[in-house]
């Protein structure tokens, strides 16, 4: 019996050929240097920080070259579906990552190279599988789990490599007649690669991140299609990335050892091997000082939802991702403070081979810098959007006092070095709450420093309110604080105080601190003059009286 006859028995419903699919999915009409890349998640959970980094650099590589970035859903591994396609697309859009083609919802796709969901491509895989059988590159294997375990035991006893290869590949040596008979008798089988590799030879992987890496050639007769007719990742990857005309395969470093198998499959089909880019893991240092992989189960910051809940700007997250993606980005950003991240050219060769250490504090620092450069109106609009979802009380206040809130956010903003108090939109309320009378309630805790005697504080407030005029400029305003200091025995001149501190109760800074704390409860706030201008004299008097 010929291989072609066996292939017809194994795949009787296949009517198309590989040539047919080459016509259906022709080479893309794009520049030779354009990158065609993909994000290919399994729908088994939320998009996490590791996959966000992968999709971010993959998308950037395509955009930088006027290429194509598409979304393919790899749902053939048999795992329970947890996340819908809608959810994955929503996660991507929430970080302003737009796909050019691919699956865009649970039921819709865009593009001419689909279906973009692997479970809908079974007929395509069967066509390629049939071709492999016809050309004696694959065969049906009837070995049970018990058979495989027995082979493993023999290999372990002889200290041989573990795997289904060479003399251990029992079904490799069956005749086509016996194979056909067993199929007709209804025996279950998997499709295995008939490898022609030699473990003693080396295959060179030209990885864009890691350079040239040598691995032994694959000689394992790996399963290509399971007994339920569903392909494994190795086979589906080769078929899909060829037909979708992928130029760059970006994936985690855990796939490096499988790459010789993928290269063998590409070459058996006569297909061009794509460029591989294996990214290191995203790591973190835990409480015990141990460096480990960022975990979806253990680390809340692994979920992209964490950043939305915290109100960390999407742009800040993207800036941070680029700092861990390309070693030269921070230098470029320092030299080009006014330029957009879109103007930076991503380079796979500038990626770390050993993976990236996730540093939440560095991310928050980038976030502070980013928010500090926004206009007060932008801060207001972004905070309002965040609060609408996560803090209804603050949302209502922001809505009720729009112009007032914008003025609060503008304190010490329009200057050469703006304040960097806000690390995220979720942190703003805790830093400006005292500006809203609705939050300045009766259960206040005042954080005084040197002056904490209530009678002395009342004396300072009484003297100060006699002089305060909300129309004063800043110099006049401060001179009046100095006048209160002189009246009550405090040094109005800091130099004089430093020379003879025992001659005074304290200094003018102590007087200002008392006013600041009574109005805000805190010793550390933005510019007190600006705060008082916004509060107005009546509210200042009310707060003095409240104390």
C-alpha positions, 0 to 999 in steps of 0.5 A: 500500500502506498503512502498516498493510499494510506493518507486517503484512508486517514483523511478521507474528507480532505479535498484541498491541497497545500497549493490551494491554500497557498493561493487562498493565502498569498504572500502579503503585498508589503515592503520586504522589511515590514514585520508581520507579527502576532499575539497568539494567546490561549484563552485560559486567563487574563492578559498578564504583565508578561504577555503584555510585554510580549504583545507590546514589543511585537506590536511596536516592531510591526508599527515601526516598519509599517507592517502587520500586527494580528491576533490569533487565538490558540485554543487547541491545547484542551485547557478550559477556556476562562477568558473570552476573545472579547475579554482579550481584545478589551484588555489590549484596547485598554492599553491602546493596542490596536490589531490590524487583523485577526479575531476582534470578538467572540464571533467576528474577525477582520483580515484575509488570512483567517480563520484566526481561531485555531479550533476553526482551522481543523480542515487546514491542518488536516490538509497539511497532515495528509501531505506529510503522510503522503510524503512519508514524513508522518505516520499514525501511532497506536501506542497507548499510554501504557506503551509509552510508559513502558518505553520510558521505563526501558530508556530509564533502565538503560540510561537512554534519552527519554522520548519516542525516537529511533528504535523506541518509535514502535509504530514507525516500523509498521507496514502501511497495510497494518496501519490501514487495517488497524484504522479500519478496525477503529483503533485510536491513533495520533499522527507523529512526525517521522523525524529525519534529524540526527541528535548528534548534529547541531541546528543553529537558531538565529534568534534576534534577541539572543544571537546564534544558539546551537541545539541538537537536531530534533530526532523525536517523532513528536505528536503532531495531531492528537487522537481527537483530531486536534493539532498540538502547538508545534504543528499548528504554529508552523502551518498558521505562521506560514499561511498567515505570512508571519515574519517574526515569531515573538514568544517566551524563552520556554519555547527555545528547546522546541525550535529545532522541531519547528525548524524541521517542520518548516523545512519538510514543507519547504517553507521559509523559516520565520525570524524567532525572538525568544523573550526572557521571563518577567521576574520579581524579587519576593519578600524573601529576596528570591528572584522568581517569575512574576506569578498570576496567582501570587502577584496582583501586579501581574494582572493588567486590571491592577493598573486600571484599578490603581489608575496608573496611566496607560502611557506610563505603563507603556513607557515602563515596558519600553524601559525593560524592553530596550536598554537604550530607551531611557537614554533616548527619553532623557535626550528627547523629553518632548517626543512620543514613544512612537518616535522611538525605534524598537530593536530586538537586539537591545532586549535583555537575554536574561529576562526583565526584573519587574520593579513596581517602584520604578513604574510608579516613579515613571507614572509620577513624572508622566502625570506631572507633565500633564495639564491640570485639565488632563489630570482632571479628566483622567481622574474623573474617568478613573473615579467614575469606575472606582470611587463614586464619592470622589467622582461626585465631588469632581463633577460638582466642583469642576473648575475648582478641582482643575485649579487644585490640580494646577497648584505648582504645575505650570513651573519649570519643575512641577510637583510629582505628588501623584503616582496614580489617579487613585492616589490623588484623593488622599492628597487633596481631600482636605480641599473639599469641605465634604471630606474635611469632617469632624474626626480630624487628626492634626499632624503638628510638629514643634508647636502642639500646645492648643492655646499657643496655636489659637494665639497664632491663628487669632493673630494671623487672621487679623492680618490675612487678606486674600487679595495679597500677593505672595510676598505680602502674604508671607510678610504677614506671617513674619509679622505674626512671628515677631509679635508672638516671639518667633524669629521672622529671620531664619538666619537670626534664628540659626545664630541664636535659637534660644532667643526665640520660641521658634521661627517663621516656618513654625508659624506657617506650619501651624496655619498649614496643619490647621487648614489641611491637617498635614505638615506636607502639602503643596504651596500654602499660599495657593491652597489658601487662595483657593479656599478663600477667607471664609473657609479659612476662618471656618477651619480655624474655628473648627480647630 
